[in-house]
Amino acid sequence: MVRASAQSPPPEEIIATIGERIAQGCAPLRVILIGSHARGDARPDSDYDVVVEFNAEPGRAIELGRELHALFPERWPVNVIARGRGEIEQGANDPGMIDWDIVRQGKVLYSAPGAYELPVPLTPRVYERPETPPLSVATWRLRAWRDLDHARFSMTHGDGWEYACFNAQQSAEQYLKALRGMSPECELLNAYAVETRYGPVMANEAEAVAAIAAAERIAAAVEPLLA
């Protein structure tokens, strides 16, 4: 992603412009700033994470969200997270969903006339295990299974070791979004989150074997707790 240059306007001006352009360009229900700029701990190279809520079904909302990047020819680092009718309410109290953060840290940049208020969170933080698992647990679990399968599959196709490392890291990340722990394995896999996907780093077979083994240890520890 192209980063903001030294000649870019100050962040406050960029944020205001983002809200105005999206409001005028697609008639959303709401435009909400989240992430580091909403929390006040942004760095000079931080992205602008913006939730755009549409009066549309979730699938259609995603399509509309993809079109919004054309509103920013300056190539500012804007990440658009599309939400359809009712999605924020559905995930507002599920700590595995981004909607949890939207209602707790989001700053509304635009709200359409007559739009309903954001839901009030039941709790500000995660205090105890709920009686029934949040819906997001099944989502992250399925993604973890698939990523680990991709990592194993990569091992059967010659020298694509960096893909095995990357998918092993992704599998562990999905599992740990459902349950925290396994620090040594996480430290080993963290190195493969970015470098093997975007950087020049090329992994070898031994690293791929170790990465998959670490991901499998995380899977073995987490699966019984999710059952």
N, C-alpha and C positions, 0 to 999 in steps of 0.2 A: 504494500500500500504506500502511495506517495505521501510523504509527511509535509506538514506546513513549513513553509520557508521562513527565513528571517524577515522577509518583507510582508508577511501575513499580518492582518490586523490583530489586536490583542484578543485573548480568548473571550472576554466578555462580549466584544463586538461580534465575534464569530458565532457565539452561542445565540445571541439575539437574532442574527441574520438567518441561522439555521431554522429557528422557530418560525420566523416570518415567511421564509421561502416555502417551507413544507405546508404551512397553514394556507398560503395562497395557491400553492401548486397542486394540492390533492384533496382539499376540503376534509381533513381528518376530524375525528372526534376529539383527539387530544394529541399533543406532542410533549413528551416527557424526557428530560435529561436525566441520565443515570451515570453510574461509574465514577471515575476519579474527579471529573469536573463538577459533578453534583455533590460529591463528598467534600470537595475543597482541597484534595491532595494530589491534583494533577501535576505532571511534569511537563516540561516544554514540548516533549514529543508524544504526549498522551493523545489517544484518540478521543473523538467526541461520540459518545454512545447515546443514541437517541431512540426512544420507543415511540413509534407512531401507531396510534390506535385508530383503526378504520371501522366504519359502520358496514362491515362485511363479514362473511364467513371466514374462518381461519385460513383455509387454503387460498382463497382469493386475496386475503390480506397480505400473504407472503408475496404473491405476484405483484401487487401494488407497491409493496415495499421495495422490490427490486428496481422499480422505475425511478425511484427518488434520487438516485445518485446523479442523474442527469441534471439535477437542480444545482449542482456544485461544480461548475467548470473550473474553479480554482484548484480542484483536486485536494481539498481539505480532507483530513483523515476522519471521515464521518462514517460511523457504523450504524446502520438502520436496523432496528428490531421491530418487525411488524407484529401487531396484535389485532385480532378480530374481535367482534362483539362477544363479551362475556369471558374472554380468556384471562384477563387480569384478575377478575373476581374468582375464577376457578382455581388459579394457582397462587392466590395471595397468601395463603397460609401453608403452602407446601415449600419447605426450605430447599427442595431440590429444583425448584423452578425459578426462573429469572423474575417472575412476577412477585416473588417474595421480596426481592430487592426493590422492585419498582414502587411498591406501596410504602416501603420503609425509608428509602433514600431518594426517591425520584423528586425532581423539581419540574413542575408543570410550566412549559414555555408557552403553550397555547391550549385553550379549551374552547370548543365550539359552544355557541349560545345554547343553553338548555341541556348541555351534557351533564350526566350524573357525576357525582363526586367519586373520587377513587375510594375503594373499600378501605375501611379502618382495620389494620392488622389485629388479630386476636392477641398476639404476643410480639414484643419487639425482637426477641431472640429465641433460639431453640433451647428449651430448658430440659425437656425430658422426652423419652421415647413415646410416640403416640400409640394409642390402642391398636390402630390399624396403620400399615405402612402408607406413606404418601404415594400418590399415583406416579410421581417421578421415579420412585425406586425401580419399578418395572421397566421404565424407559431406559434408565442408565444401565440396568442389568442386561437388557437385550443388546444394547450397543456394546457393552463390554464383551459379551459372548462373541459378537460378530467381529470385533477388532482382534480378539485373540485367535479366532479362526483364520483371519486374514494373515496374521503374523505366522501362524503355523504353515499356511499355504505358501507364503513367500519362501519358506525354507526348502520347498520342493522344486523351486525354479532357479537353480543356479546360484548366481552371485548377488542377488538382490537383498543383501543382508541389512542395508539401511532401512528398507521397507519393513522387514521383520522387526527391527528395533523400534521403528516409529509406531507400528500397530500394537506392539506389546506395551509401549508407553501409553498409548491411547486407551487400551483395554483397562490398564490399571487406573488411569484417571477416571474412567467412567465408573468403575467399581467404587472408588474412593469418594465419588460424589454421592454415593449411597451410604458409605460407611467410611469413617476415618481410621487411620492406623498404618502399620507396616512401614515405618520410617526408613530402614536400610534399603528396602526394595525401591521405595520412592526416590531416594537419592540416586540410586543406580539408573533408574529410568528417566529421571528428569532431564538428563543431558540429551535425550533423544526427542524431546518434545518439539524443538524448533530446528536444531542443526541438521538432522537427517531429512527434514522436509524442505527447508529453504536454503540451507547453507551448503558449503562445499564438502562437508564431512562425509566420508565414505566408511561405513562400518565393515567389519570382517565377520567371518562365520562364527568365531568364538564369541564375539560381542553379541551377535544375534541369538546364539544359544543361551547366553547368560541373561539377556533381556527377556526372552520368552519364559525362562525358568523363573525369573522374578515375578513376571506377570501371573504365571500359574500359581505361585505361592500366595499372591494376593487373592487370586480367584478362590483358591482352596480355603483361605481364611475367611473370606467374606460370604461365600455362597451359603454355608450353614446358618449364618446370622440373618440372611435374607429370606430363607425358606419359610 
